[in-house]
Amino acid sequence: MQFIDLKAQYEVLKDEIDANIQSVLDSGQYMMGDHVKQLERELAEYVGTKHCITCANGTDALQLALMVWNVKAGDAVFVPSFTFYSTAEVVSLLGATPIFVDTNPRTFNIDTVKLDQAIQKVKQEGKLTPKVIIPVDLFGQPADYESIRRIANKHKLYVLEDGAQGFGGTIDGKKACSFGDISTTSFFPAKPLGCYGDGGALFTDSDEYYELLTSLRVHGKGTFKYDNVRVGMNSRLDTLQAGILLPKLKAFKDYEMEKRNLFAKQYTMLLKEHVITPYVPEGMESSWAQYTILLRSEEERTFIQERLKKKQIPTMIYYPKPLHQQSVYQDYDFNLDELKECEHVAKVCLSLPMHPYLDTETVNYIANSLIECLKEYRHV
């Protein structure tokens, strides 16, 4: 059993993917070829933004967006502490200061009440200039953008949506990766829409941001590649990856999102009386990058994970250590008393196999095996 079964997906899409790979090889356009341009058009249309700019990976996408806004030393960027390191890494790379904000344990996304409090506290201290909020659409579910946008407008901050896991999710029918002033996603293979290597994209309705991003991703080029008008990056999506993503995007739209939600509902129906299952607020739809439950204790999680492994059921822990506890931030001392929820969630969360090539029998087996292990541990 695979945690995310990319082999099963390839078998279904093999003919289309192989044909696109061969067409790229035949064309010799390995960088910024026609498949890249087509992919950008189709991604922008799907998400519902005016522009899509592909790049080398999801981390670069975040950094490119911050470079558009000239984020630098002395700036404060507000990020959730319960997420992958890259969200804060790009802030530190540019010399700015990540301000970690606690998690709403119901949704796993940034706690908007504590976000507003953190911004006000930074303003009161007067050492840093609040500049950007980076909400993360964790595990496939969009963050609370109605509240986030209200807070951003109140404090005059940019919103950078980190949709690396959120691609395909919706709020009232509006797609993830369209909620930020600039939004980003990742095409890392394990993501809801993944390629066969690294890849990423940015989305925006701003013509100004689009022009800057197309320059910044290719060394800050001007009217041609040997006239560099600003300091940029080398961050292009290669044509092979675009060729792979095109049939994957079609499958994602046609049936994969539907399957992800079908299996998530099945998990929840079977497990809701035994563990804390994921909560999706009314009007929202998750793309289920992961299906993550909460257990009663770290000890229970260790027991369950070991027992399921013996049954050949893979599980994952996203994320065992919040960002404010990472070694690289060992001297971090801001707002630590307000980061307890993410510390707790990190100790009791567990992600189960989730991908669109599961089947009802497999989901039943995973859920019933988990229930058996819980009963054993809890002596029910």
C-alpha positions in Angstrom: 0.0 0.0 0.0 1.3 3.5 -0.9 0.7 6.6 1.2 0.4 8.6 -2.1 0.2 6.2 -5.1 1.9 8.0 -8.0 2.5 4.7 -9.8 -1.2 4.1 -10.0 -1.8 7.5 -11.4 0.9 7.1 -14.0 -0.6 3.8 -15.2 -3.9 5.6 -15.8 -2.3 8.6 -17.6 0.6 6.8 -19.1 -0.3 7.3 -22.8 -0.9 11.1 -22.5 2.2 11.7 -20.3 4.5 9.6 -22.5 3.2 11.4 -25.6 3.9 14.8 -24.1 7.3 13.8 -23.0 8.1 12.5 -26.5 6.8 15.7 -28.1 9.1 17.8 -25.9 12.1 15.6 -26.8 11.1 16.0 -30.5 10.8 19.7 -30.2 14.1 20.4 -28.4 12.4 23.2 -26.4 13.5 22.0 -23.0 13.1 25.4 -21.3 10.1 27.7 -21.6 8.6 25.7 -24.5 5.1 25.7 -25.8 3.9 23.3 -23.1 4.9 25.8 -20.4 2.9 28.6 -22.1 -0.1 26.2 -22.4 0.1 25.1 -18.8 0.2 28.7 -17.6 -2.9 29.5 -19.6 -4.8 26.5 -18.3 -3.8 27.0 -14.7 -4.9 30.7 -14.7 -8.2 29.7 -16.3 -8.8 27.0 -13.7 -7.8 29.1 -10.7 -9.7 32.1 -12.0 -6.8 34.7 -12.1 -5.6 36.9 -14.8 -2.0 35.7 -14.7 -0.1 32.5 -13.9 3.7 32.5 -13.9 5.4 29.1 -13.5 8.7 28.7 -11.8 11.2 26.0 -10.6 9.5 25.1 -7.3 7.0 26.2 -4.6 9.7 27.7 -2.4 11.0 29.9 -5.2 7.4 31.0 -5.8 7.1 32.3 -2.3 10.5 34.1 -2.5 9.7 35.6 -5.9 6.5 37.1 -4.5 8.3 38.6 -1.5 10.9 40.1 -3.9 8.1 41.8 -5.8 7.2 43.7 -2.6 10.9 44.3 -1.7 10.7 42.4 1.6 13.9 43.0 3.4 15.7 43.3 6.8 13.5 45.2 9.3 10.3 43.8 7.9 7.9 41.4 9.8 6.2 38.7 7.9 3.4 36.7 9.7 3.3 33.0 9.1 1.7 30.0 10.8 4.1 28.0 13.0 2.4 24.7 12.1 3.5 24.2 8.5 6.6 23.2 6.4 9.8 25.2 6.8 9.8 26.8 3.4 7.0 29.3 4.3 9.4 30.9 6.9 12.6 30.0 5.1 12.1 32.5 2.3 11.4 35.2 4.8 14.7 34.6 6.6 16.5 34.3 3.2 15.5 37.8 2.4 16.7 39.1 5.8 13.2 39.8 7.1 11.8 38.3 10.4 9.1 35.6 10.4 6.6 36.2 13.1 5.0 32.8 14.0 1.3 32.6 14.7 -0.6 29.8 16.4 -2.9 27.3 14.7 -6.6 26.9 14.8 -6.8 23.2 15.9 -10.1 22.7 14.1 -8.9 23.7 10.7 -5.1 23.4 11.1 -4.8 26.8 9.5 -3.6 30.1 11.0 -5.6 31.4 14.0 -6.9 34.8 12.7 -7.6 36.2 16.2 -4.0 35.5 17.3 -2.8 36.9 13.9 -4.3 40.2 14.6 -2.9 40.2 18.1 0.6 39.4 16.8 0.5 42.3 14.3 -0.6 44.7 17.0 2.1 43.5 19.3 4.8 44.0 16.6 3.5 47.5 15.9 3.5 48.4 19.6 7.1 47.2 20.0 8.2 49.3 17.1 11.3 47.3 16.2 9.9 45.8 12.9 7.7 47.0 10.1 4.7 44.7 9.5 4.7 43.9 5.7 3.1 40.6 4.7 0.8 37.9 5.9 1.5 34.4 4.5 -1.5 32.1 5.2 -1.0 28.4 4.4 -3.8 26.3 2.9 -2.7 23.4 5.1 -3.6 19.8 4.2 -5.7 21.0 1.2 -8.0 23.4 3.0 -8.0 27.2 2.3 -7.4 29.4 5.2 -10.0 31.9 6.5 -9.4 34.5 3.9 -12.4 36.6 4.8 -10.9 37.3 8.2 -7.4 37.5 6.8 -8.2 40.1 4.2 -10.0 42.2 6.8 -7.0 42.1 9.0 -4.6 42.8 6.1 -6.7 45.8 5.0 -6.8 47.1 8.6 -3.0 47.0 9.0 -2.2 47.8 5.3 -0.4 44.5 4.7 0.1 42.3 1.6 -1.4 38.8 1.5 0.7 36.0 0.0 -1.4 32.8 -0.2 0.8 29.7 0.2 -1.3 27.2 -1.7 1.3 24.5 -2.0 -1.1 22.0 -0.5 -4.3 23.9 -1.3 -4.6 23.7 -5.1 -8.1 22.7 -5.9 -9.7 23.8 -2.7 -12.5 26.3 -2.7 -14.4 28.9 -0.7 -17.9 29.5 -1.9 -16.8 28.2 -5.3 -13.8 30.5 -5.6 -10.6 28.5 -6.1 -7.6 28.4 -3.8 -4.5 30.2 -5.2 -6.8 33.2 -6.0 -7.1 34.7 -2.5 -3.8 36.5 -2.2 -2.5 39.7 -3.7 -0.1 37.0 -5.1 -0.8 33.3 -4.5 1.6 30.4 -5.0 1.5 26.6 -5.3 3.9 23.7 -5.6 4.1 20.9 -8.1 6.3 18.6 -5.9 5.2 15.1 -6.7 3.3 14.5 -3.5 1.1 17.6 -3.9 -2.5 17.4 -5.1 -1.3 18.4 -8.5 2.3 17.2 -8.8 4.9 16.8 -11.5 7.8 14.3 -11.7 10.4 16.6 -10.1 10.2 20.1 -8.8 7.9 22.8 -10.0 5.8 25.8 -8.8 3.6 28.6 -9.9 2.4 32.1 -8.9 -1.0 33.6 -9.6 -2.1 37.2 -9.6 -4.6 39.6 -11.1 -2.0 42.5 -11.1 -0.4 43.4 -14.4 2.4 45.1 -12.5 3.2 42.0 -10.4 3.1 39.8 -13.5 5.7 41.9 -15.3 8.0 41.9 -12.3 7.6 38.2 -11.8 8.4 37.3 -15.4 11.5 39.3 -15.0 12.5 38.1 -11.6 12.2 34.4 -12.5 14.8 34.8 -15.2 17.7 36.6 -13.6 15.9 40.0 -13.5 16.0 40.3 -17.3 14.8 43.4 -19.1 13.6 43.5 -22.7 16.0 40.6 -23.6 17.9 38.1 -21.5 21.3 39.8 -21.7 19.9 43.1 -20.3 19.4 42.5 -16.6 17.5 45.4 -15.0 17.2 44.0 -11.4 18.6 41.2 -9.2 16.5 38.1 -9.9 16.6 34.3 -9.7 17.1 31.4 -12.0 13.7 29.8 -11.5 12.0 28.4 -14.6 9.7 25.4 -15.0 11.2 23.1 -17.6 9.1 22.0 -20.5 9.2 18.3 -19.6 7.5 19.0 -16.3 4.9 21.2 -18.0 4.2 18.4 -20.4 3.7 16.0 -17.5 1.4 18.4 -15.7 -1.0 19.1 -18.5 -2.7 15.6 -18.5 -2.5 15.5 -14.8 -4.3 18.9 -14.6 -7.1 17.5 -16.8 -7.4 14.4 -14.6 -7.4 16.6 -11.5 -10.3 18.6 -12.9 -12.2 15.7 -14.4 -12.3 13.2 -11.5 -9.4 13.4 -9.0 -10.8 16.1 -6.8 -14.2 14.3 -6.7 -12.4 11.1 -5.7 -10.3 12.8 -3.0 -13.5 14.2 -1.4 -15.3 10.9 -1.7 -12.6 9.0 0.2 -12.3 11.8 2.8 -16.0 11.5 3.5 -15.7 7.8 3.8 -12.8 8.1 6.3 -14.8 10.6 8.3 -17.9 8.5 8.4 -16.0 5.5 9.7 -13.7 7.3 12.2 -15.7 10.3 13.6 -16.7 8.4 16.7 -13.2 7.3 17.5 -10.8 10.2 16.7 -11.0 13.9 16.0 -11.5 14.0 12.2 -10.8 17.0 9.9 -13.2 19.8 10.0 -14.2 21.6 6.8 -16.2 24.8 7.5 -19.4 25.4 5.6 -18.9 26.8 2.1 -15.4 25.4 1.9 -14.0 22.4 0.0 -10.6 20.8 0.7 -8.4 19.2 -1.9 -7.2 16.8 0.7 -3.5 17.0 0.3 -3.5 15.0 3.5 -6.2 13.4 5.6 -5.1 14.2 9.1 -6.7 13.1 12.4 -6.0 14.0 16.0 -5.4 11.4 18.6 -5.4 11.7 22.4 -1.7 11.7 23.1 1.7 11.4 21.6 2.0 7.9 23.2 -1.2 6.8 21.6 0.0 8.1 18.2 3.3 6.1 18.5 1.4 2.9 19.4 -1.1 3.4 16.5 1.6 4.2 14.0 3.6 1.1 14.9 0.6 -1.2 14.8 -0.5 0.1 11.5 2.9 -0.4 10.0 2.8 -4.0 10.9 -0.5 -4.2 8.9 1.4 -2.7 5.9 -0.5 0.6 6.3 1.7 3.7 5.9 1.1 6.8 7.9 2.9 10.2 8.2 3.3 12.9 10.8 2.9 16.4 9.4 4.6 18.2 11.3 6.3 16.8 14.4 8.0 20.1 15.3 6.4 23.6 14.8 8.6 26.2 13.1 9.3 28.2 16.2 10.9 25.1 17.7 13.1 24.4 14.7 16.9 24.4 15.5 17.4 27.3 13.0 15.1 29.4 15.2 16.5 28.4 18.6 16.8 32.0 19.7 13.3 32.8 18.7 11.5 34.4 21.7 8.5 36.3 20.4 4.9 35.3 21.5 5.9 31.9 22.7 3.0 31.7 25.2 0.6 32.1 22.2 1.9 29.1 20.3 0.6 26.2 22.5 -2.1 24.9 20.2 0.3 24.1 17.4 2.7 22.5 19.9 -0.2 20.2 21.0 -1.4 19.4 17.4 2.2 18.5 16.4 2.2 15.8 19.1 -1.1 14.2 18.3 -1.7 14.5 14.6 -1.5 11.6 12.2 -2.1 11.5 8.4 -3.5 8.5 6.7 -3.1 7.4 3.1 -4.9 9.8 0.8 -4.9 10.0 -3.0 -7.5 9.7 -5.8 -6.5 6.1 -6.7 -7.7 4.5 -3.5 -10.8 2.4 -3.4 -13.6 2.0 -0.9 -12.3 -1.4 0.2 -8.9 0.0 1.0 -10.3 2.9 2.9 -12.5 0.5 4.9 -9.4 -1.6 5.7 -7.4 1.4 6.8 -10.1 2.8 9.0 -11.2 -0.5 10.6 -7.5 -1.4 11.3 -7.1 2.0 13.0 -10.2 1.4 15.1 -8.9 -2.0 16.1 -5.6 -0.5 17.2 -7.4 2.3 19.1 -9.5 -0.3 21.0 -6.3 -2.2 21.9 -4.6 0.8 23.2 -7.6 2.2 25.1 -8.5 -1.3 26.4 -12.1 -0.9 25.1 
